[in-house]
Amino acid sequence: MTTTPSTTSKAAPDEQFDDLTQQRQADLMGMWIFLATELMLFGGIFTAFTVYRFAYPEVFAEAATHLDLKLGTFNTALLVTSSLFMALAERAVNVGQRRKTLAFLFVTIGIGVVFLGIKGYEWHHEYTEKLMPILGLAFEYPGAHPDRAEMFFNFYYVLTGLHAVHMSLGLVTLSVMVVFTWRWRDPSRLGRQIQINGLYWAFVDVVWVFIFTTQYLLRA
């Protein structure tokens, strides 16, 4: 696809910035600061989980076997793939390829929706197995030390729930990027916006890798 005339025109920075490079750096710094605060949120939960994981290793390891490892692995592959398409969208917008940018964004959003659908199916299955101790629901654990196993599932639902909220927000912002890409009014600004959204999406991906590792894989 040929580059549209609007992509070749020199865009002007916002009035508070000297040039576009300074504006891009400020945008990226703002996102990195935001991600640092989110890292502290998830980091605190992971730290607390690690303390209890070492305190009750056998119980937590056995409780993890009640999670669906196959679905968790499939979801991990999906999310890693979505990050690839997000990176392709960033590249496409930077070279002025509107249609490819739209396509890659749509694929990223589609994969994210499938991910959340699978996660919702997992939660429903765990609910039917009475392994969901949140919101006052009855918790019935078939193994030893159900009180300690309940702690594991509390961590699991807090982590996966927070991740689902962050991912849903990411899907909303990506949908906004689709609208902006469709209009294609300021490709330079759009490139910065998609790059910032790409950073956020990568953060969501990395957080899930830690969730998958600590909740699904540590079974011994």
N, C-alpha and C positions, 0 to 999 in steps of 0.2 A: 504494500500500500504506500502510495506517495505521501510525503509529508504535507500537511495542510499549511496554507499560508500563515495561519495564526501561530504555528509552532516556530516559524522562522523569525517572527517579529520579536524585537527586543522588549521583554517585559520590564516594567519599572517596579522597584521594591516599594513596600509600604513606607509611608513618610517618616516613620521613626527609625528607619534603617538607612545606612549609607549606600549599600548595594545588595544585590540578590544573594551573594555569598554570605554576608553577615546575617541576612534574614534567615537563610537556610540553617546556618549554625545555631541561631537563636531558637528556631523551631525544634531542631534536634535536641538541643540542650533541655528545653522544656519537657520534651517527651522522656528523655533519660531521667530527669528529676522525678517525673511522675512514676516511671517504672521502678525507680529506687524505693519510693514509698510503698508500692505494691509488693516489691521484694521483701520489705520489712514485714508486711502483713503475712505473706505466705511463709517467710523464713521463721517467724515466731511460732507458727503452727507446726512446721516441720521440726523445729527444735524440740517442742513439747512432745511431739510424736516419738522422736528419737529417744528421749529420756524414758518414756514408758515402754518403748520397744526393747530397750536394754533391761528394764526392770522386770518385764514379763515376756521374755523371748519366745518361750514355748507356746504360750497362749496366743500371742499376736501372730506367730507363724501359722498356727493351726487355723486361726480365724481367717487368715488371708486365703486359705484353700476354699473358702465358701464363695469367693469372688470368681467371676467367669473370666479365666485367663485368656481364652480364645477371643472373646469379644473385646477385652482390654487390649490385646495385641493388635487386633484388627483396627481398633480405633486409633491406636498409636500410629500405625502405618498410614491411616487416613490423614491424620493431622500433620505428619511429616510431609506427605504428598501435597497437602494444601499450602504448606509453607513454600514449597517449590513453585507452585503456580502464583503465589503472592509475589515471589521474587521475579517471576517472568512478567507479571503485570507492571512491576516497577521498571523493569528494563524496557518494556513496550512503550510506556508513557514517555519515557525519557528520549526515545527515538521517534516520537510522534506517530506511533501506530495506534490509532484510536480503536479500531475494531479488535485488534489483538488484546489491547488493554481491557476492553469490555469482556471479551471471552474469558480471559484469565481471571478476572474478578468474579464473573459468574461461576466459574468452576470452583474457585476458592470458597465462595458462599455456599454453593451446593454441597461441597464436601463437609463444611462446617455444620450444615443442617443435618446431614446424614449422621455425623458424629453425635450431635445432641439427641437425635432420634434413637440411636443405639444405646446411648447412656440412659435415656429415659426408659428403654426396654429393660436394661439391667436393674434400674431402681425398682421398676414394677415387679420384676422377678424376685428381688430381695424382699420387697414388701410382702409378696405372697408367701415367702418362706419365713416371715416374721423376724427378719433380720434388720429391721429399720427402727432403731430405738428413739428416733427424734419425734417431735411434735406429740409426745405422750402416747405413741403407738406401742402396743404390746410387743415385747422382745422375748423371743424363745430361742435359746441357743442350744443345739444338741450336744455340744461338747462340754468339757470340764471348765470350771471357773467362768460361768456366764457373765459375772459382773466385770471381769477383766476383758473378756471378749467384747462386751458392750462398749468399753472404752475404745477399742480398735475401730468398731463400726461408727462410733461418734466422730472420730478423726476422719474416717473414710468419707462420711457424708458431708462433713464440713469442708474438706478439701475439694471433693468432686463438685459439691454445690457451688462453692465460691468460683471454681474454675468454670462451671457452666454459666454463671452470671457474667464473668469476664468475657467468655466466648460469645455470649449473646450480645453483649455491648459491642464487641468487635464486629459481629455480623451486621449490626445496625449501622455502624460507621462505614463499613464496606459497601452497604447498600446506598449510603449517601454518596460514596465515591463513584458508584455506578451512574447515579443521576448526573453528577458533575462531569463524568467522562462522556456521557451521552450528549451533554450540551457542548463540551469542548470549547469553552470560552477563553480559558487562560491556562494553556497546557503547562507553562512553567510553574505556576502556582499549584496546579493539579499534581504535578510530579512531586513537589514537596509534600503535599497532603498524603499521597499514596505511599511515599517513603515512610512518613510518620506512622501511618496505619500498618505498614509492613513491620516496623519495629514492635508495635503493640502485638501484632499477630505472632511474631517470633517469640515474644515473651510468653504468650499463652501456650505456645507449642512447648517451650522449655519447661514451664511449670507442669504441664501434663506428663512430660517424660519423668520428672521427679515423682509425681503422683503414681504413675504406673510402676516405677521401680520400687517405691517404698510400700505401696499398698498391694500390688499384685504379685510382684516377683519375689519378695522376701518371705519365702515359705519354709525356710529351714534355719 
